[in-house]
Amino acid sequence: MTDTLALRASHLLEVKHSRFLAQAAPVATPDDALAFLREIAVPDATHNCWAYRIGGEYRSSDDGEPAGTAGRPILAAIDGQGFDRVMVVVTRWYGGIKLGAGGLVRAYGGAAAECLRQAPRLPVVAMTSLVLACPFDDLGVVHGALATHLAVKQDESFDESGARLVIELPADRADALKTQLRDATRNRVRVMSATA
């Protein structure tokens, strides 16, 4: 199980007079990640290096630092801390002393890792969608069961045979919901995958 950030976070690190400010934010899409970069990048800083991970999608940028010394270590920090749906930007102000490739890797990766280590975490919960078809007489039981299993109604429609609900709920609660509905309604509620 992975986590995302509950809130934005930041961490300031100084290495040989260079300052490294790591800032992290929860993001849902690559566009969100790049919007965060545009929002917080410091135009007169030496570099604004960054990386994001959103499920299987990831990108990183060294922003003018030697290749592989900034973006990849930031991404490694995200992965190493077990985060997903996160963007980290590390802004550097050069302090006059060259750090070398190894020093840059340690500074960028270290600033990002410490920022994430201190950040408030929020579990990323896998969700699933289901379609429920039920007679009118069972609607009260269905709505009660939805609340118990943290299900959110996405859509509801009615016809002469009853109601059709599209719901979303944590994937690990789906089987328990199906069992509860089967037992409480004598199997009158039909449950289908939303992709069916």
C-alpha angles and dihedrals in degrees: 000000000000134000136220126200119282089204140358114283138192140189131188120212127181120204120176092334093311114117121216116193113191116197123182134187137179111252133183101195139022087252089057089051094051091045089056089051091052090048098052106024110119109225096204095045118107094242140358103200121180151170137188137192122199109169107296093348121092140155136176139187133204090198094211099324115122110289114278096009100102119011097045094047089050090051090047089054091052092050094040092055091049097245130152131180090031135132121198123190119188113196117199129201108194114235101196100261119097113232100196124226095291092048091051092049091051094045098047095039092042095050091049094045094049091047091054094040090059095040123106109255130219120192116242103231119206108231131202133193126225136182117221123196114191141162117254091251091063099048094099092052091047094050091048091051092049092059092047091056098042091248120161120209110233098176139359129192135170137213135165093285097051141270134334116203129187110204138178123209141156107290092231091060097052098089093048090051091050091050093048092049092047093050097041096048102033089248095303093129114082114211120198134172111260089234093057 
